[in-house]
């Protein structure tokens, strides 16, 4: 049986942790797409590009990647899966369709909180439980079928960073790993 082949779109600590989980699972990753560092931003989080480079992975960080360029690249790579972990842009339908077995993303605290930075809402609203959700991506944000979820009591997590640290390292290594 051949290894699963995945293209990863990732950014931030969550992206680094999930990328490492896929590498540890033995997933072949022919391409990592990340976000260029913004010199106006204080970078307090880990670098996906640096992590991918340490593992000898091909990395691109397009300033404004045209969908057609990425579509052609993905068509050549023929990935089984596409994963998006904290990537800053929604992936269009043609990109999502490039994966033979689907495109998934790991998000925090679905389905109650959706959209960008959902954990930023869970903590101030006093949620007793948070977690991570692995779900298929469709054109609309956070609307795809849920593959797996991991619930974590949030009593000791008081910042978005602490929630991400606990949940993202477990991302694709949950029960869903057996499906890769």
C-alpha positions in Angstrom: 0.0 0.0 0.0 1.4 3.4 -1.0 1.7 6.4 1.4 -1.0 9.0 1.3 0.1 12.1 -0.6 -1.0 15.5 0.5 -0.5 19.2 -0.4 -0.6 21.4 2.7 -1.7 25.0 2.9 -0.6 26.3 6.3 0.4 29.2 8.5 1.1 30.0 12.2 1.7 27.6 15.1 -1.3 25.6 14.2 0.0 25.1 10.7 3.4 24.0 12.1 2.0 21.5 14.5 -0.4 20.0 12.0 2.4 19.8 9.4 4.6 18.0 11.9 1.7 15.6 12.7 1.3 14.7 9.0 5.1 14.2 8.7 5.1 11.9 11.8 2.2 9.9 10.3 4.4 9.2 7.2 2.3 11.3 4.8 4.2 12.2 1.6 4.0 16.0 1.2 5.2 17.2 -2.2 4.2 20.9 -1.6 3.6 23.2 1.2 1.9 26.5 0.5 2.2 29.2 3.1 1.9 33.0 3.7 4.7 35.4 3.2 5.9 37.1 6.3 4.5 40.6 6.7 7.2 43.0 7.9 4.5 45.1 9.6 3.5 42.1 11.8 5.2 41.0 14.9 5.9 37.3 14.2 5.5 35.6 17.6 4.5 32.3 16.1 6.4 29.5 14.4 7.3 29.6 10.7 5.7 27.0 8.4 8.3 27.7 5.8 11.2 27.1 8.2 9.6 23.9 9.5 8.9 22.6 5.9 12.5 23.5 5.0 13.9 21.6 7.9 12.1 18.5 6.6 13.3 19.1 3.0 9.8 19.9 1.7 9.1 22.2 -1.3 7.6 25.5 -0.1 6.0 28.3 -1.9 4.6 31.5 -0.4 3.0 33.3 -3.3 2.3 37.0 -2.8 -0.8 36.7 -5.0 -0.9 33.2 -6.4 -3.3 32.9 -9.3 -5.7 30.1 -8.9 -4.8 28.8 -12.3 -1.1 28.5 -11.4 -1.9 26.6 -8.2 -4.5 24.5 -10.1 -1.8 23.4 -12.7 0.7 22.7 -9.9 -1.8 20.5 -8.0 -2.9 18.7 -11.2 0.7 17.7 -11.8 1.2 16.6 -8.1 -2.1 14.6 -8.0 -2.5 14.7 -4.2 -4.8 12.3 -2.4 -5.6 15.0 0.1 -5.3 18.8 0.5 -5.1 20.1 4.0 -5.5 23.7 5.1 -4.3 24.6 8.6 -4.7 28.3 9.6 -4.0 29.3 6.0 -5.2 32.9 5.6 -7.3 32.4 2.4 -10.3 30.3 1.5 -9.4 27.8 -1.3 -11.6 28.0 -4.4 -13.6 25.0 -5.6 -11.1 24.1 -8.4 -8.3 23.8 -5.9 -10.5 21.7 -3.5 -11.4 19.4 -6.4 -7.7 18.6 -7.1 -7.5 16.1 -4.2 -8.6 12.6 -5.1 -10.0 11.9 -1.6 -11.0 15.4 -0.5 -9.7 18.6 1.0 -9.9 19.0 4.8 -9.1 21.7 7.4 -8.6 21.5 11.1 -10.5 24.3 12.9 -11.0 25.0 16.5 -14.4 24.7 18.3 -16.7 23.9 15.4 -19.6 23.8 15.0 -20.6 26.4 17.6 -18.1 29.1 16.6 -17.2 29.5 12.9 -15.2 31.8 10.8 -11.8 33.2 11.3 -10.3 32.9 14.8 -13.3 31.1 16.4 -11.4 30.4 19.6 -11.1 34.1 20.2 -14.9 34.0 20.9 -15.0 30.8 22.9 -12.8 32.0 25.7 -14.5 35.3 26.5 -17.9 33.7 26.2 -16.9 31.3 29.0 -17.1 28.0 27.2 -16.3 25.1 29.5 -15.1 23.0 26.6 -13.2 23.8 23.4 -11.4 21.6 21.0 -10.6 21.0 17.4 -12.6 19.8 14.4 -11.3 18.2 11.2 -13.8 18.7 8.4 -14.0 18.6 4.7 -13.7 21.9 2.9 -16.3 23.2 0.5 -16.7 26.6 -1.1 -18.4 28.1 1.9 -16.3 28.5 5.1 -16.7 25.9 7.8 -19.6 24.2 6.0 -18.2 20.8 5.1 -19.0 17.5 6.7 -17.1 16.8 10.0 -14.6 14.0 9.8 -13.6 14.0 13.5 -13.6 16.1 16.6 -11.5 16.4 19.8 -13.1 18.0 22.8 -10.9 19.5 25.5 -12.0 21.1 28.8 -11.0 24.8 28.6 -10.7 25.4 32.3 -6.9 25.9 32.1 -6.8 27.6 28.8 -7.2 31.3 29.0 -5.8 32.5 25.7 -6.2 31.6 22.1 -2.6 30.5 22.0 -3.0 28.1 24.9 -6.1 26.5 23.2 -4.2 26.2 19.9 -1.2 24.6 21.6 -3.3 21.9 23.3 -5.5 21.1 20.3 -3.5 21.6 17.1 -0.8 19.1 17.9 -3.5 16.4 18.0 -5.1 17.6 14.7 -4.7 15.0 11.9 -3.3 12.5 14.4 -6.8 11.7 15.8 -8.9 8.8 14.7 -9.0 10.3 11.2 -5.3 9.3 10.7 -6.4 5.8 10.0 -8.3 7.1 6.9 -5.0 8.5 5.4 
